[in-house]
Amino acid sequence: MAASSQHPVPAQATAPAGGPAGDSTGGPRLRAALDGIPAYAPGRPAGEGPVSYKLSSNENPYPPLPGVLESALAAARSFNRYPDMACSGLLSALAEHFRVPVSHLAVGTGSVGVAQQVVQSTAGPGDEVIFAWRSFEAYPIITQVSGAAAVRVPLTAGEEHDLAAMAAAVTARTRLIFVCNPNNPTGVAIRRAELEEFLDRVPSDVLVVLDEAYREFVRDADVPDGLDLYRERPNVCVLRTFSKAYGLAGLRVGFAVAHEPVAAALRKTAVPFGVSQIAQDAAVASLGAGAALRERVDALVAERARVTAGLAEQGWTVPDSQANFVWLRLGEEAAAFAAACERAGVTVRPFAGEGVRITVGEPAANDVLLRTAGAFRTGR
Ligand SMILES: *Cc1c(COP(=O)(O)O)cnc(C)c1O
């Protein structure tokens, strides 16, 4: 290709017109929409002391469900091959498990990947995306990457979505609304009547995503299953993941349930071959391990009750969590609390100046957390 290097360079390549992201140093021009995007802050890993538990990323503390490791290892034998791009085995297993048509499903690299597909399918420069704040930290990142404007609607004093304010924030530019139920990081869930009233108010040409990453941990019977709500509403899309209850966070597989043509758009915007065969096969095996899944989730829900009650006894205000974590609104003490936990051997997830999200882990980890929280309260 020596000849091509001698081709005259087109004039515009050496003399950029100077767009919004124009760079006078002459480096590649990057989209101005990327300026100031907050970096995703992953939960800190467990420390290296004698006691070390990671309660900072809402992961499942248990090993893979029965049969899952075997499926994943079998799939690993073929990792010289591309995965099934259509994810046909996983789609048909999901369709059967959740009783939805295959045409209503789309998968992605975790439900964060699917959420990004949703944004790419609905919003771009000049459009608006509404979500509660504080909520899942991926929402502002994927919104800003698309070039759309993020509209953050503050949570209520009770750590709940302010659905009235979110409905009132809809404008002619709104294309998408994320509703995180239960909400990460506060754990509080929205009940059926409120959510239905909200959905009735949202214009039918605005897509509402019900992000149900923690659905399996919900025990309040008044909290609706998004899959019941989506059936009658073509502008509702439900996101689920294998990362939390199913314990496959490291494999990156999640999915959406939505009517056509939304589901078709999500398939179009997926990264080709994004979900590995190992992830696809592990997800199918996980769906088949229902009894073991229920047992583990029940154990975590019981621990959630124990942690919540223990903290409340110490005098903390703990919002009612329907997820696998609890939230303490520590304000300016958030960082100090997280540091105290780390010294004691548990890493939690602080949001500076706001609060701390604590994943419910194995009982021994929760014991350390409770002891540390008690000492922090009496010591301050
Ligand atoms: C953890 C989480 C997800 C799922 O993440 P994956 O990409 O599936 O691992 C999605 N939404 C919320 C609110 C979460 O907390």
The ligand as an SDF file (V2000), in Angstrom:
LIG
                    3D

 15 15  0  0  0  0  0  0  0  0999 V2000
  -26.8390   -3.5700   38.2020 C   0  0  0  0  0  0  0  0  0  0  0  0
  -27.8530   -2.7950   37.4450 C   0  0  0  0  0  0  0  0  0  0  0  0
  -28.1230   -3.0630   36.1070 C   0  0  0  0  0  0  0  0  0  0  0  0
  -27.5360   -4.2240   35.4060 C   0  0  0  0  0  0  0  0  0  0  0  0
  -26.3020   -4.1930   35.0660 O   0  0  0  0  0  0  0  0  0  0  0  0
  -25.7320   -5.2760   34.0620 P   0  0  0  0  0  0  0  0  0  0  0  0
  -25.2370   -4.4540   32.9400 O   0  0  0  0  0  0  0  0  0  0  0  0
  -26.8430   -6.1650   33.6290 O   0  0  0  0  0  0  0  0  0  0  0  0
  -24.6970   -5.9730   34.8300 O   0  0  0  0  0  0  0  0  0  0  0  0
  -29.0890   -2.3570   35.4520 C   0  0  0  0  0  0  0  0  0  0  0  0
  -29.7930   -1.4130   36.0910 N   0  0  0  0  0  0  0  0  0  0  0  0
  -29.5810   -1.1400   37.3670 C   0  0  0  0  0  0  0  0  0  0  0  0
  -30.4210   -0.1390   38.0300 C   0  0  0  0  0  0  0  0  0  0  0  0
  -28.6030   -1.8170   38.0830 C   0  0  0  0  0  0  0  0  0  0  0  0
  -28.3890   -1.5140   39.3540 O   0  0  0  0  0  0  0  0  0  0  0  0
  1  2  1  0
  2  3  1  0
  2 14  2  0
  3  4  1  0
  3 10  2  0
  4  5  1  0
  5  6  1  0
  6  7  2  0
  6  8  1  0
  6  9  1  0
 10 11  1  0
 11 12  2  0
 12 13  1  0
 12 14  1  0
 14 15  1  0
M  END
$$$$
